């Protein structure tokens, strides 16, 4: 699929290179004041809370390929309809399915204790009687890569790097490679399995799942994550300088290819309905919690923002398209398929933005606009600033499910949420509705609503960029 996308991007690149950039006209005082009024009215509303409460209560966990996934697709269509969206539709997204099964672990020696683990997404099963072996410990993935293969062979690798909490979550990128690539690197050195410290910032005895991948040319080994306290427990045992023997059992397995759907609803523009403001979140979640912060909150924030705009006396000039993406968790499948399916109309996508970092207050607004449109970004920020939002830069990413559309050339914006505690709950059984602060959620909706409405009002565009593969 990636090769198809990149080959098609060449056509867009040629078109882009032939376009002369036009100066963007500033927003008027009246437009800015209308957005401020919208912002303030949304700030005291609770539509997003009602939406995420409905999703987590009536659907709950909705891992890609599960019964919850199918239920969520129907829920999303019904919710769009009840909120008055138009052009409600589903677009197919096919991907390999995977089931978790049983997951248990024990230290056999030197001290018999239970360990709290969870299988990493895509992991194979252990033998029926479990996988037993001596632990070989490395602090980081890099340490494992640099290790002597003779030390690793026949053992269970344990990687103990602990993620640190920051409001922008930047340590996630430094920590997550152990999860995504640890099994491959361990298998290269003939390890029989791998346990990693959960990629999370909490101290709860709850393990964090997340996707990992295998290489077709390297043998597959079972992979699981330990809760942070259990990772600490292993380290304390290893300090005794005696072999630590662990047995863990996973019954996870790959299933057949499964077709889910991106679910789309629109608020149709009055003057330029063919031009699109794209917002959304991913509809799927992991299977351990109820998917409240990841990404029920993003679903609710973007649906509610568009809904509030639809109630305005002055209707948007451009179409607001809310996309609830399929199976982000196991490989950005919905976002990639959206970019492919809509490649011929991406030049009509004025901007894209995804909410997928929980429900903490938005604290920063960033863009990726053409140089002549940067001033528009600052004007939009002037309406967001009273919400406690600072201006970032012109290097926005847009969000995980927006990546492929951004690579194809679409302009994007990022409304950065405060994620200081996001990775306490991320991919765990603790991802539940009680972790969402309703006041913070409303601040998110207010910011999205003001930003989106102003983007429907601008004259011209904010840029379409040569495609890249970064």
C-alpha positions as CSV (number, residue, x, y, z in Angstrom):
1,X,0.0,0.0,0.0
2,X,2.8,2.4,0.8
3,X,4.4,1.9,-2.6
4,X,1.1,2.6,-4.3
5,X,0.7,5.8,-2.3
6,X,4.2,7.1,-3.0
7,X,3.9,6.4,-6.7
8,X,0.6,8.3,-6.9
9,X,2.2,11.2,-5.0
10,X,4.4,12.0,-8.0
11,X,1.4,13.2,-9.9
12,X,0.5,15.6,-7.2
13,X,4.1,16.8,-7.0
14,X,4.1,17.8,-10.6
15,X,0.9,19.7,-10.2
16,X,2.2,21.5,-7.1
17,X,5.4,22.6,-8.8
18,X,3.4,24.4,-11.4
19,X,1.3,26.4,-8.9
20,X,2.3,29.9,-8.1
21,X,1.9,30.9,-4.5
22,X,-0.6,33.6,-3.8
23,X,-0.5,35.9,-0.8
24,X,-3.1,35.0,1.8
25,X,-5.5,37.7,2.8
26,X,-5.8,38.4,6.5
27,X,-8.9,37.5,8.5
28,X,-11.2,40.4,9.3
29,X,-12.0,41.8,12.7
30,X,-15.5,40.6,12.3
31,X,-14.4,37.0,11.5
32,X,-12.1,37.0,14.5
33,X,-14.8,38.3,16.8
34,X,-17.2,35.7,15.6
35,X,-14.7,33.0,16.3
36,X,-14.1,34.4,19.8
37,X,-17.9,34.4,20.5
38,X,-18.0,30.8,19.3
39,X,-15.0,29.9,21.5
40,X,-16.7,31.3,24.6
41,X,-20.0,29.6,24.0
42,X,-18.4,26.3,23.5
43,X,-16.2,26.6,26.6
44,X,-19.3,26.3,28.8
45,X,-20.9,23.4,26.9
46,X,-20.6,19.6,27.5
47,X,-21.4,18.0,24.2
48,X,-18.0,16.3,24.0
49,X,-18.4,14.7,27.4
50,X,-21.8,13.3,26.4
51,X,-20.2,11.8,23.2
52,X,-17.2,10.2,25.0
53,X,-19.5,8.9,27.8
54,X,-21.7,7.3,25.2
55,X,-18.8,5.7,23.3
56,X,-17.1,4.3,26.4
57,X,-20.4,3.1,28.0
58,X,-22.2,1.8,25.0
59,X,-19.2,0.4,23.1
60,X,-16.1,0.3,25.4
61,X,-13.0,-1.5,24.1
62,X,-12.8,-1.6,20.3
63,X,-9.6,-3.1,19.2
64,X,-9.2,-3.4,15.4
65,X,-10.9,-6.5,14.1
66,X,-12.9,-7.2,17.3
67,X,-16.7,-7.3,17.9
68,X,-16.2,-3.9,19.6
69,X,-14.7,-2.5,16.5
70,X,-17.8,-3.4,14.4
71,X,-20.1,-2.0,17.2
72,X,-18.1,1.3,17.2
73,X,-18.5,1.7,13.4
74,X,-22.3,1.5,13.8
75,X,-22.2,3.7,16.9
76,X,-20.3,6.4,15.0
77,X,-22.7,6.4,12.1
78,X,-25.7,6.7,14.5
79,X,-24.0,9.5,16.5
80,X,-23.2,11.5,13.4
81,X,-26.9,11.1,12.3
82,X,-28.2,12.2,15.7
83,X,-26.0,15.3,15.6
84,X,-27.2,16.3,12.2
85,X,-24.1,15.6,10.1
86,X,-24.5,15.1,6.4
87,X,-22.9,12.8,3.8
88,X,-22.4,10.1,6.5
89,X,-20.6,7.2,5.1
90,X,-18.1,4.4,5.7
91,X,-15.0,3.6,3.7
92,X,-13.3,0.2,4.0
93,X,-10.0,-0.4,5.6
94,X,-8.5,-4.0,5.6
95,X,-5.8,-5.2,7.9
96,X,-4.5,-8.3,9.6
97,X,-6.4,-9.1,12.8
98,X,-4.9,-10.3,16.2
99,X,-6.3,-11.6,19.4
100,X,-4.8,-11.3,22.9
101,X,-5.8,-14.4,24.8
102,X,-4.4,-15.4,28.2
103,X,-1.3,-13.6,29.7
104,X,0.3,-14.8,32.9
105,X,3.8,-14.7,34.3
106,X,5.7,-15.9,37.4
107,X,9.2,-15.8,38.7
108,X,10.3,-19.4,39.3
109,X,13.6,-18.6,41.0
110,X,15.2,-17.3,43.1
111,X,12.0,-16.0,44.7
112,X,8.6,-17.3,43.5
113,X,6.4,-14.3,42.7
114,X,3.6,-13.4,40.3
115,X,4.3,-10.8,37.6
116,X,1.8,-8.5,35.9
117,X,2.3,-8.6,32.1
118,X,0.3,-7.9,28.9
119,X,1.0,-9.2,25.5
120,X,2.3,-6.7,23.0
121,X,0.1,-6.3,19.9
122,X,1.0,-8.8,17.2
123,X,2.9,-11.1,19.5
124,X,2.9,-14.8,18.9
125,X,1.9,-17.3,21.6
126,X,4.2,-19.1,23.9
127,X,4.2,-22.9,24.1
128,X,1.1,-24.3,25.8
129,X,3.0,-24.9,29.1
130,X,4.6,-21.4,28.9
131,X,8.0,-20.2,28.0
132,X,10.6,-20.6,30.7
133,X,14.1,-19.3,30.8
134,X,16.8,-17.2,32.5
135,X,16.5,-13.4,32.3
136,X,19.2,-11.4,30.6
137,X,18.9,-7.8,31.4
138,X,19.6,-4.7,29.3
139,X,18.8,-1.1,30.2
140,X,18.0,0.0,26.6
141,X,17.4,-1.4,23.2
142,X,20.8,0.0,22.1
143,X,22.5,-2.1,24.9
144,X,20.7,-5.2,23.5
145,X,21.8,-4.4,19.9
146,X,25.4,-4.0,21.1
147,X,25.4,-7.2,23.2
148,X,27.3,-10.3,22.6
149,X,25.0,-12.9,20.9
150,X,26.4,-15.7,23.1
151,X,25.1,-13.9,26.2
152,X,21.6,-13.7,24.8
153,X,21.1,-17.1,23.2
154,X,18.6,-19.3,24.9
155,X,17.5,-16.6,27.3
156,X,14.5,-14.2,27.9
157,X,15.6,-10.7,27.2
158,X,14.4,-8.0,29.7
159,X,14.7,-4.3,28.7
160,X,14.2,-2.0,31.6
161,X,14.3,1.6,30.3
162,X,11.7,3.7,32.1
163,X,9.8,6.5,30.3
164,X,9.9,10.0,31.8
165,X,6.8,12.2,32.0
166,X,6.7,15.5,30.0
167,X,3.7,17.4,28.9
168,X,4.6,17.0,25.2
169,X,5.4,13.3,25.7
170,X,8.7,13.6,23.9
171,X,10.3,10.7,25.8
172,X,7.8,8.3,24.2
173,X,9.8,8.4,21.0
174,X,13.0,7.5,22.8
175,X,11.4,4.7,24.8
176,X,9.0,3.0,22.4
177,X,11.6,1.4,20.1
178,X,12.1,-1.3,22.7
179,X,8.5,-2.2,22.3
180,X,8.3,-2.0,18.5
181,X,11.6,-3.6,17.7
182,X,12.8,-5.4,20.8
183,X,11.6,-8.8,19.7
184,X,13.4,-8.6,16.4
185,X,16.7,-7.5,17.9
186,X,16.4,-10.2,20.6
187,X,15.6,-12.9,18.1
188,X,18.6,-11.9,16.0
189,X,20.8,-13.1,18.9
190,X,18.7,-16.3,19.4
191,X,16.7,-15.2,22.5
192,X,13.7,-17.3,23.2
193,X,11.4,-14.4,24.3
194,X,11.3,-10.8,25.5
195,X,9.9,-8.8,28.3
196,X,10.0,-5.0,28.3
197,X,9.2,-2.5,31.0
198,X,5.9,-1.0,30.0
199,X,6.1,2.2,27.9
200,X,4.4,4.3,30.5
201,X,5.0,6.8,33.2
202,X,2.8,5.5,36.1
203,X,3.7,3.4,39.2
204,X,0.6,1.3,39.1
205,X,0.7,-2.5,38.8
206,X,-0.9,-2.3,35.4
207,X,0.9,-3.2,32.2
208,X,0.8,-1.1,29.0
209,X,0.2,-2.9,25.7
210,X,1.1,-1.5,22.3
211,X,2.0,-2.7,18.8
212,X,5.2,-4.5,17.9
213,X,6.4,-6.0,14.6
214,X,8.3,-9.0,13.3
215,X,10.7,-9.3,10.4
216,X,9.9,-12.1,7.9
217,X,13.5,-13.1,7.8
218,X,13.9,-13.4,11.6
219,X,12.3,-16.0,13.8
220,X,9.3,-14.8,15.8
221,X,9.5,-14.9,19.6
222,X,6.8,-14.1,22.2
223,X,6.8,-10.5,23.5
224,X,5.1,-8.9,26.5
225,X,5.3,-5.8,28.7
226,X,5.7,-5.8,32.5
227,X,4.1,-3.3,34.8
228,X,6.5,-0.7,36.1
229,X,6.5,-2.2,39.7
230,X,7.1,-5.6,38.3
231,X,10.0,-4.4,36.2
232,X,11.5,-2.9,39.4
233,X,10.9,-6.2,41.1
234,X,13.0,-8.0,38.5
235,X,15.8,-5.5,38.8
236,X,15.9,-6.0,42.6
237,X,16.1,-9.7,42.1
238,X,18.9,-9.4,39.6
239,X,20.9,-7.3,42.1
240,X,21.2,-10.5,44.1
241,X,23.6,-11.8,41.4
242,X,21.9,-15.1,41.0
243,X,20.0,-16.4,38.0
244,X,16.4,-15.1,37.7
245,X,14.2,-17.7,36.0
246,X,10.8,-16.6,34.6
247,X,7.9,-18.5,33.1
248,X,5.3,-16.6,31.1
249,X,2.3,-17.8,29.0
250,X,0.6,-16.0,26.1
251,X,-2.1,-17.5,24.0
252,X,-2.2,-14.5,21.6
253,X,-2.7,-15.4,17.9
254,X,-3.0,-13.8,14.5
255,X,-6.4,-14.0,12.8
256,X,-7.7,-13.6,9.3
257,X,-7.6,-10.3,7.4
258,X,-10.4,-8.1,8.6
259,X,-12.3,-5.2,7.0
260,X,-13.3,-2.3,9.3
261,X,-14.1,1.3,8.2
262,X,-13.2,4.9,8.4
263,X,-16.4,6.6,9.4
264,X,-17.1,10.1,7.9
265,X,-19.6,12.8,8.6
266,X,-19.7,16.4,7.2
267,X,-21.0,19.8,7.9
268,X,-21.4,21.0,4.3
269,X,-20.0,24.4,3.3
270,X,-22.3,27.0,1.9
271,X,-20.0,28.6,-0.6
272,X,-17.1,26.2,-1.3
273,X,-18.5,22.8,-0.3
274,X,-15.8,21.0,-2.4
275,X,-13.0,22.5,-0.1
276,X,-12.4,20.5,3.0
277,X,-11.3,21.2,6.6
278,X,-10.3,17.8,7.8
279,X,-10.4,16.9,11.6
280,X,-10.9,13.8,13.5
281,X,-9.5,11.1,15.8
282,X,-9.2,7.3,15.6
283,X,-12.2,5.2,16.5
284,X,-10.4,2.1,17.6
285,X,-8.7,1.5,20.9
286,X,-6.8,-1.2,22.6
287,X,-8.7,-3.9,24.3
288,X,-7.7,-3.5,27.9
289,X,-9.6,-0.3,28.9
290,X,-12.6,1.5,27.4
291,X,-10.5,3.7,25.1
292,X,-11.5,7.0,26.8
293,X,-8.4,9.0,26.4
294,X,-7.0,7.0,23.5
295,X,-8.9,8.0,21.5
296,X,-12.5,8.5,22.6
297,X,-11.6,12.0,23.7
298,X,-10.3,12.9,20.2
299,X,-13.5,11.4,18.6
300,X,-15.6,13.5,21.0
301,X,-13.6,16.7,20.7
302,X,-13.7,16.9,16.9
303,X,-17.3,15.7,16.5
304,X,-18.4,18.2,19.1
305,X,-16.4,21.1,17.6
306,X,-18.0,20.5,14.2
307,X,-21.5,20.1,15.7
308,X,-21.2,23.4,17.6
309,X,-20.2,25.2,14.3
310,X,-23.3,23.7,12.6
311,X,-25.5,25.5,15.1
312,X,-24.0,28.9,14.3
313,X,-26.2,31.5,12.6
314,X,-23.4,32.0,10.1
315,X,-22.8,28.7,8.5
316,X,-19.2,27.7,7.4
317,X,-18.2,28.5,3.8
318,X,-16.2,25.3,3.5
319,X,-17.1,21.7,4.3
320,X,-15.9,20.4,7.7
321,X,-15.2,16.7,7.4
322,X,-14.8,14.7,10.6
323,X,-13.1,11.4,10.0
324,X,-13.0,8.7,12.7
325,X,-10.1,6.6,11.5
326,X,-10.0,2.8,11.7
327,X,-7.2,0.8,13.5
328,X,-4.6,3.5,14.3
329,X,-3.3,1.4,17.1
330,X,-2.0,-1.5,15.1
331,X,-0.5,0.4,12.2
332,X,-2.2,3.7,11.1
333,X,-4.2,1.6,8.7
334,X,-7.2,4.0,8.5
335,X,-5.1,7.1,8.0
336,X,-3.1,5.6,5.2
337,X,-6.2,4.3,3.4
338,X,-7.8,7.7,3.7
339,X,-4.9,9.3,2.0
340,X,-5.0,6.8,-0.9
341,X,-8.8,6.9,-1.3
342,X,-8.8,10.7,-1.4
343,X,-5.6,11.4,-3.2
344,X,-7.3,13.0,-6.1
345,X,-9.0,15.6,-3.9
346,X,-6.2,16.3,-1.3
347,X,-5.4,19.6,-3.0
348,X,-8.9,20.6,-2.0
349,X,-8.1,19.8,1.6
350,X,-7.3,23.2,3.1
351,X,-5.9,21.9,6.3
352,X,-5.9,18.8,8.5
353,X,-5.7,18.3,12.3
354,X,-6.2,15.2,14.5
355,X,-6.9,15.0,18.2
356,X,-5.0,12.0,19.6
357,X,-3.2,12.8,22.8
358,X,-5.8,12.4,25.5
359,X,-8.0,15.2,27.0
360,X,-5.5,17.5,28.8
361,X,-5.8,21.2,28.1
362,X,-4.4,22.4,24.8
363,X,-1.4,24.5,25.5
364,X,0.2,25.1,22.1
365,X,-0.9,25.8,18.6
366,X,1.4,25.1,15.6
367,X,0.9,25.1,11.9
368,X,2.5,23.9,8.7
369,X,1.4,26.7,6.3
370,X,3.1,28.2,3.3
371,X,5.3,31.2,4.2
372,X,2.8,33.8,3.0
373,X,0.1,32.2,5.3
374,X,2.0,32.3,8.5
375,X,0.3,35.5,9.5
376,X,-3.0,33.7,9.3
377,X,-1.6,31.3,11.8
378,X,-0.8,34.1,14.2
379,X,-4.3,35.6,13.7
380,X,-5.9,32.3,14.6
381,X,-3.7,32.0,17.6
382,X,-4.9,35.4,18.8
383,X,-8.3,33.8,19.3
384,X,-6.9,30.8,21.0
385,X,-4.6,32.7,23.3
386,X,-7.3,33.5,25.9
387,X,-7.7,29.7,26.4
388,X,-4.1,29.6,27.7
389,X,-2.7,28.5,24.4
390,X,0.8,29.7,23.3
391,X,2.0,29.9,19.7
392,X,4.4,27.1,18.6
393,X,6.0,27.1,15.2
394,X,5.4,26.3,11.6
395,X,6.6,22.7,11.8
396,X,3.3,21.0,12.8
397,X,2.8,17.3,12.4
398,X,-1.0,17.2,12.4
399,X,-1.4,13.9,14.2
400,X,-0.8,10.2,13.5
401,X,-3.7,9.5,11.1
402,X,-2.9,12.7,9.2
403,X,0.7,11.7,8.5
404,X,0.1,10.2,5.1
405,X,-2.1,13.1,3.9
406,X,0.5,15.5,5.1
407,X,3.2,13.6,3.2
408,X,1.0,13.9,0.1
409,X,1.1,17.7,0.5
410,X,-1.8,18.7,2.8
411,X,-1.3,21.7,5.1
412,X,-1.7,20.7,8.8
413,X,-2.1,22.2,12.3
414,X,-1.4,20.7,15.7
415,X,-3.3,21.7,18.8
416,X,-1.0,20.2,21.4
417,X,-2.6,18.8,24.6
418,X,-1.0,18.7,28.0
419,X,0.1,15.0,28.2
420,X,1.9,15.1,31.6
421,X,-0.2,12.2,32.8
422,X,-1.3,10.7,29.4
423,X,1.2,7.9,29.6
424,X,0.1,6.9,33.1
425,X,-3.0,5.5,31.4
426,X,-2.0,5.0,27.7
427,X,-2.7,1.5,26.4
428,X,-3.8,0.1,29.8
429,X,-6.9,-1.1,31.6
430,X,-6.9,2.3,33.3
431,X,-7.8,4.1,30.1
432,X,-11.4,4.8,31.4
433,X,-13.8,7.7,31.4
434,X,-12.9,8.9,34.9
435,X,-9.5,10.0,33.7
436,X,-11.1,12.8,31.6
437,X,-11.6,16.2,33.2
438,X,-14.8,17.6,31.6
439,X,-13.6,21.2,31.9
440,X,-10.4,20.4,30.1
441,X,-12.4,18.6,27.4
442,X,-14.5,21.6,26.8
443,X,-11.4,23.8,26.5
444,X,-10.3,21.4,23.7
445,X,-13.6,21.7,21.9
446,X,-13.5,25.5,22.2
447,X,-10.1,25.6,20.6
448,X,-10.9,23.2,17.8
449,X,-14.2,25.0,17.1
450,X,-12.6,28.5,16.8
451,X,-9.7,27.2,14.7
452,X,-11.9,25.2,12.3
453,X,-14.4,27.9,11.8
454,X,-11.7,30.4,11.0
455,X,-10.2,28.0,8.5
456,X,-13.6,27.8,6.8
457,X,-13.5,31.5,6.4
458,X,-10.1,32.3,5.0
459,X,-9.6,33.7,1.5
460,X,-7.4,31.4,-0.7
461,X,-5.5,28.6,1.0
462,X,-2.6,28.0,3.3
463,X,-0.5,25.9,1.0
464,X,-0.1,22.5,-0.7
465,X,3.4,21.1,-0.5
466,X,5.5,18.8,-2.6
467,X,5.0,15.3,-1.4
468,X,7.7,13.6,0.6
469,X,8.4,10.2,2.2
470,X,9.6,11.5,5.6
